[in-house]
């Protein structure tokens, strides 16, 4: 990293998250810092289920995106040069 006094090497962590993962992690982080003491078992269980639901949402949305892209590619080969193909940006 460049500083006013010259180059300085630093260690950094980069996190890449989907929107669903970021939503869950932000809420979970906030709860952990605001809650005094140990989380009750039922709340831990519910947070775990929420995490799993966010993962399933990511998986489902990825599959939908992939299927739409495949459909669009097939459509583009059949309609190449057709200006009425509205799904060319998927």
C-alpha positions, 0 to 999 in steps of 0.5 A, a space after each residue: 500500500 502506498 502511504 505518505 512515507 512510502 510503500 508499506 506491506 499490509 495483510 488484508 482479508 477480502 470477503 466475497 459474499 452474495 446478497 443473501 449471505 451478506 444480509 444474514 451475516 450482517 444481522 447475525 453480527 449485529 445480534 452477537 454484539 448487542 446480545 449480552 451473554 450466551 445465545 439461548 439454544 433455540 435462537 442459535 437453532 433459528 440462526 442456523 436455519 436462517 443461514 441454511 435458508 440463505 444458502 438455499 436461496 443463493 443456490 436456487 438463484 444461481 440455478 435460475 440465472 444459469 438456466 436463463 443464460 442457457 435459454 438465452 444462448 439457445 435463443 440467440 443461435 436461433 434468432 441471431 441478427 434478430 433485433 427483436 431478441 429482448 433477452 440478449 443482456 442475461 
